[in-house]
Amino acid sequence: MIDPAALRARLADVRDRIARAAGRAGRDPASIRLVAISKTFSADHVRAAADCGQLDFGENKVQEALEKMAQTADLAIRWHLVGHLQSNKARKAGARFDVVHSVHNRAMVARLDEGARARDHPIELLAQVDLAGEPTKHGAQAEALPGIFAAANNLESARFIGLMVLPPAVDDAEGARPFFRAVRELRDELARRGVDKSLLRELSMGMSHDFEVAIEEGATLIRVGTAIFGTRGQVSPD
């Protein structure tokens, strides 16, 4: 069951926390885009958040997202794929999502572009960075990123907009700060090495437990689920 009043209050609280974190960093809160992670929650939850003015929604799995897209096709919202993308689903994802945060190789870039071309709809891409080398997570090593961004020269309907990171789980949000800072520094290093700055303008980092620290370190896209929708019925990071 959905409690619209409770959801509205949680969403307002998240927005207030974004504004306060931006203020501490001397940033404009409008420069930070909130992506509401709706995975495992129903289309009705998406509708309730959209009624509160939320525009961006994130999903982990392509099939679950496609079902919600069909159920909310009347809403003017944007869909983000934030979870691991299997190569055999990349064309389908390219044809349906507005933003994909989890690009980790050049072959995937080409398939996403093919899907977007078939739909005749532009799609934005972020390269997922692997900084910790955790076997349970995905992402490209830093040294592979220039090659991935080089693929931007051959794209027709897809375009890169930045980097994404999923840091190791930590008990204290401050423990994630070094990873957020490292991604910001990596972005700056890529620019110095010749990657077009227009391909690096966004940093997708920060979730329910650490998004304020991420904002202080330069996040422009934050991925917040439980702080908006409540506790999920299963253990799953957002």
Secondary structure as GFF3:
##gff-version 3
##sequence-region A 1 238
A	DSSP	alpha_helix	4	24	.	.	.	ID=ss1
A	DSSP	three_ten_helix	29	31	.	.	.	ID=ss2
A	DSSP	beta_strand	33	37	.	.	.	ID=ss3
A	DSSP	alpha_helix	43	51	.	.	.	ID=ss4
A	DSSP	beta_strand	56	59	.	.	.	ID=ss5
A	DSSP	alpha_helix	62	71	.	.	.	ID=ss6
A	DSSP	beta_strand	78	81	.	.	.	ID=ss7
A	DSSP	three_ten_helix	87	89	.	.	.	ID=ss8
A	DSSP	alpha_helix	90	96	.	.	.	ID=ss9
A	DSSP	beta_strand	99	103	.	.	.	ID=ss10
A	DSSP	alpha_helix	106	119	.	.	.	ID=ss11
A	DSSP	beta_strand	123	129	.	.	.	ID=ss12
A	DSSP	three_ten_helix	142	144	.	.	.	ID=ss13
A	DSSP	alpha_helix	145	150	.	.	.	ID=ss14
A	DSSP	three_ten_helix	151	154	.	.	.	ID=ss15
A	DSSP	beta_strand	158	165	.	.	.	ID=ss16
A	DSSP	three_ten_helix	173	176	.	.	.	ID=ss17
A	DSSP	alpha_helix	177	192	.	.	.	ID=ss18
A	DSSP	three_ten_helix	197	199	.	.	.	ID=ss19
A	DSSP	beta_strand	202	204	.	.	.	ID=ss20
A	DSSP	alpha_helix	211	216	.	.	.	ID=ss21
A	DSSP	beta_strand	221	224	.	.	.	ID=ss22
A	DSSP	alpha_helix	226	229	.	.	.	ID=ss23
###
